[in-house]
Amino acid sequence: MTNTALWNRNFALLVIANTMLYMAVYMLFPLLHHWSMESWGCTELTASAVTAVFAVALFFPGILNAYLVDTFPRKQVCIRSMLLLLLLNFAYVYLSAVWQVFLVRILQGMCFGVTLASTGATLAIDVTPGNKRDQANLCFAWSGVLGMLIGVAVGVWYGTSFSFFTWMCVSALLGGVSVLCISMLDVCFRAPLDLPLFSLDRFLLPRVLLPGINMMIVPFILGALFGAQYQSSFYLCMAGGFLFYLLCRYCFSRLPDGGWEIGTGLILMAVGLALLQEAEGYQPYLSGSLIGLGVGFSLSRFLQMMILLPLHCERGTGFHTYQLLWEAGVMFGVLAGRYFFSQGNMYNMALTACAVGLIFYYTCIRVYFRKHMLNR
C-alpha cells in the first residue's frame, strides 16, 4: 500500500459507513420498543426483548465468518449482508404476529453480525497500513459508538412527527449511505482460501474474553439507560461528552499508566448516574455529558487491551470479539434496565454495576493484561 497515512480515502469511507450504519441500526431500538407496545400490546419487558434479541442473533453466523470473508469477495459479502439488513426494515409493516417480529429481528441481527465481521474485523484492516492498525481499530470503534448515540437520539423522536413506516425509510436511507460508501472502497483482490466451513476465526478469541467481559459494563449501562431516558437532548449531550474525550485524548494519552482511564471513566459514569436520580433543571444534560465522557475514557482503554492481547493474525478475531461483547452488553443492559426501572431502582443497579466493573478491573483484569503481555 503506497499511502501510509491512517486517514486515507478508503479508511475515511469505512468510518463514515460505520457511523451511518450504527445510526440506522440503533435508531430502531426505541422505535421498535414503542411500536411493539402500541401495535401489538406488548409489555415493557416483552418490547425490550424484541429489541434485545437482535444482539443474540449476532452470534449465530459467527462460526461462518472466516469462511464467508475468505472464500467470497469481502466487499460483496459486506454489501449484500447490509442490503438484506436494510430491506428487512420494510417487513415490519406486513407482520401479523409478535413471533414474526422476533423472527425479523433475529434475521436482522444475523445480517448485522456478518456486516460487523466484514467491516471492522476485515475491511478496516485491509485498507490500513500495518503500522496504523491499532489506531484504525480504535477510530473505527469510536465511530460506531458515536453513531449509536446519535441513532438513539433520533429514534426517541418516534411519534412526534412521522409514521413508523417513515422512520423505517429514514433508517434504510442512512444504511443506504453506508452501502454507497462501502461500494466506493478500493480493496485489493485476495485469492479464495481453502478454509473449513466452521471455525472461531473472526468470531471469538478466548485470549481477550476476560477483558471483554469487564468491558461489557460500559455498554450494559448504556443499554439500561436506553429504557429509562427518552430525551433526545440527553443522548446528544452524551455524544458531546464522548466527542470532548476524543478531542482531548492526545493530552490524556500522554499521562502514565493507561489503567487510570478505566477508573476515571467508570467514576464519571457513576457520577452521571447519581445526578440522574435527581433529574431537575440542567442535571440530565450534565449527567449525559459526564456519562459520555466516562464512556470515552473507559472504552478506549478496554479496547486498547483487546487490540494488544491478540497474537499474530488474531487482530480481526480480537476486534470482532469486542464488537460482539459490546452488543451483548447493550442487550443485557436493555433487559436489566427495563426490569429494574419497573421496580424503581434502575439507577442503583447501574451504580452497582459500575462498582463491580471497577473492582473487577483492579483486582483481576489489570494483572491478567500485564501477565499476558509479558508472555507474548
N, C-alpha and C positions, 0 to 999 in steps of 0.2 A: 504494500500500500504506500503510495507516494506521499499522501497527506498524513503528516504525523500529529496534527492538531486533534484535540478531543472534539471540538465543535466543528467538525466537517459537515458538509451538506447532508450526508446520509444520516449521521447521528442526530442532527437537528430535526430532520424529518421524523425520525423514530420517537424523539421526545415529544414532539407535537402530536404525533399519532397516539402515543400512550396517554397523554393528558386528555385528549378528546375522547378516547375510548373509556377511560375511567369516569369521565363526566357522564358519558352515555349510559354506562352500567349503573353507577351509583345514584343517579337521579331517579332510577326505577325503585330504589329501596323505599323511600317514603311514599312514592306514587302507588306502588303495588300494595303497600300496607293499608293505606286509606281506601283504595279501590276494593280490596278484599273484604273490608268491613262494610263498605257502603253497598257493593253489588251482590255480595254473597252472604252477608250477615255473619261473617267470621268474628270470633272473639279476638281480643287484642293478642293473646298468645298464639292463636292459630294464624293470624295475619303475620305475626313475627316469624312463625315457622315457614310461611310462604317465602318470606324474604331470605331466611337463613339457609334453606335447603339448597339454594344456589351455590353456597360455599362448599357444601358436602359433595356436590356433583363435580367440583373442580378436580377431585381426587380420582374419579372414575377412569378417565382416559390416561392417567399418569404413567402406567406401565407401557403404554404405546408411544409415548412422546419421542423417545430416541429413534424408534423405527420410522415414525412419520417424518421427522425433520431431517433424517439422514438417508432416507430412501426416496423421498419426493422433493421437488424444488421447495426450499424453505419459505420463500416469499409467497408462493402459491398456497402452501399449507396455511399460512397466516391469513391471507386474504379470504380464502374460502371459509375458514372457521369464523372469521369476523362477519362475513356476509350472512352466514346462516344464523349467527347470534342476533344480528340486527333484524333479519326477516322474521324471526320468531316473535319480535315485538308485536307484529300485526296479528298474531294468532290469538291474543288475549280477547279481542272483541268477538271472537267466534266460539268461545268456550261455553260449555253448558253445565259444567260440574266443577266443584272445587278440586277434585283429584286431577282434573285436566290442567288446572292452574299449576299444581305441583309438578306435573309432568313437563310442562313447558319450561318451568324454572329449572328443572333438572337438565333438560336439553340445553338450555342457555348456559348453565354452569359448565357443562362438558365442553361446549364450544369455547367458552372463555378460558378454560383450563388449557386447551390446545393453543389458543392465541397467546397466552402468557408464556408457554413453553417455547413458542416460535419467535417471540419478540425479545423479552428480557433475557431469556436463557440461551438464545441462539443468535438472532439477527443483530442485537445490540453488541454482541461480542465480535461477530463477523465484520462489522463496519468500523470497528475501533482499533487503533494501533495498539500493539501488545503492551506498551508501557503506560497506556492510559485506561486500561480496562477496569481497574479498581474505581477510578473516578467515574467512568462511564456507568458502572453498576449503581453507584450512589446517586448520580444525577437522574438516571432512569427511574429509580425507586422514588426519588423526591417528586418527579413529575406525576407519578401515579397517586401519591398522597395528595398533592395539590388538586389534581383532577377529581379525586374522590370528594374532598371537602367542598369544592365548587359545585360538583354534581348534586350533593345532598342539599346544598343551599338552594339550588334551582328546584329540586324535587319537592321541597316543603311548600312551594307556592301552589301546589296542586289544589284545584278547586276555586282559586281566586279569579281566574280569567278565562281559562281554556278547558276544553273537554279532555277526558282521559285519552281518547284517540289522538288528539292534537299533541299531547305530551309524548305519546309513543312515537309520533312522527319527528318531534324535536330530538328525542333520543337517537332515532335512526339517522337523522341528519348529522348529528355530532359524530356518530360512528362512521357515517359515510365520509366525512372529512378525514377520519383516521385511515380508512381504507384507501383513500386517494393518496395520502402521504406514503403509505406502505408501497403502493403501486409505483411510486416515483423513485424508490430506492434502487441504487446500483449495487447489486450483490454478485460477487464472483461465483461462477459455476463450480459446483462441487460434485464430483462423481459419486453416484449412489454407493453406499457401503453395504456389505453383506452382514446385516445385524439380525439378532434374534427378534422375534415379534414382541416379546415381553422382556423388560429389564427395568432396573431402578435408575438407569442413566437419564438425566434431565427430568427426574421425578423427585426422589427423596435421597438426601445424603445423610446417613447416620451420624457422621462426624460433627455436623452443625445442628443436630436436633435439640440438644440441651440449651444452647444459647437461643435457638429459635423459640423454644417453649417459653423461656424467660421473656423474649421479645414480644410474645403474644399478649402480654399485659397491656401494651400500648394500644393495639387495635381493639382489644377487649373493652377498654374504657371508651374508646370512640364509638364502638358498636352499642354500648349501653346508653350513651348519650343520644344516639340516633332515635331511640324510642322515648326519650324524655324531653328533648328540646325541639320545638317546631318553629323557631325563628330563623329566617334566612340570615339575618344580620349576625346571629351568634356564630354560624358556620363561616361566614365571611370574615369575622374577626379572628376566628381560629386559623383560617387560611392566611390572614395578615400576620398573625404571630409566627406561623410557620415560615412565611416569606422573610420576616425580620431575622429569624435564625439563619436562613440561608445567606442573607446579605451580610450578616456579621460573622459568618462562620470562619472566615480567614483569621480573624482576631482570636476566636475561641480555640481554633485548632492549634495555635502556637503555644498554648498552655501545656504543661507537662502532664503525663499520665491521662490518656483519654478516658479512663474509667470514671473520672469525676462527672462526665457528661450524663451518664445514666442516672446517677444520684440526683444531679441538678434537675434533669428532665422530669423524673418521677415526682420530685418535691414540687416543682412548678405545676405539674398536673394536679397534684393533691391540693395545692392552694387554690387553683381554679375551681376544683370541685367543691371545696369548702365554701367559696364565695357563692356558688350556685345555690347552695342551701338557703341563702338569704338573698334571693333574686329580686332586688329592688333597684330602680334607677339605672346607674351605669354598670352595675355589677355583672350582668350577663355578658356585656361587651368586654369588660376587663377580664372576666373568667375565661371567655373564649380565647382571648389573646394569650393569656397565660398558658392555657392548655395547648394551644397551637405551638407556642414557643417550647413547651416541655416535650411535645411530640418530636420536634426537630432535634433537640438535644439527645433524647434517649434513643430514638430510632436510628440516628446516624451512627452512634457508637455500636449498637447491636448489629446493625447491618455491616459495619466495618469488620466486626468479628466474624460474621458469617461469610464475608468475602475472603478474609485472610486464612481461615481454617482449612478450606479445601486444598487438596494436593493437586499435582499437575493433572490437567484435563478434567478437573472436577468443578471448575468455576461455574459452568452453566447449571449443573445439578445443585450446587450450593445456593445459587441465586434463586432457582425455581423453588427450592425448599423454603426460602424466605417468603416468596410470593404466596405459596400455598398456606403457610402458617399465618401469614398476615390475614388472609381471607378467612381462615378458620377462627382466628381471634375475633374478627368482626362478627362472625356468625354466633359464637358463644356469647359475645357481649350483647348482641341484639336480644337473644333469648333470655339471658340472665337479667339484663337491664329491664326488659318488659315485665318479667315476673316480680322482681324486687320493687319496681316502680309501682306495681299494683298493690304491693304490701306497704308502701310508704317509706321504704328505707333504701332506695336505689343508690343514693349518694354515699351512704355509709358503706354499702357493699363495694362501690368503686374505690373509696378511700382505703378500704381494707385490701383490695387488690393491689393498689399502689404500694402499700406497706409490704405485702407478701413479695411482690416483684423486687423491691429494693433489698429486702433481706436475702432473697434467693440469689441475687446477683453478687452481693458482697460476701456471702458465705460459701457459695458454690461455683458460680459461673466465672468469676474473676480468676479463681485458682485453676479451673478447668481450661480456660483460654491460655493462660500462661504456660501451663504444663504441656498442652498440645502444640503450642508454637515452638517450644524448646525441642520437642521430639519430632519435628517435621523432617 
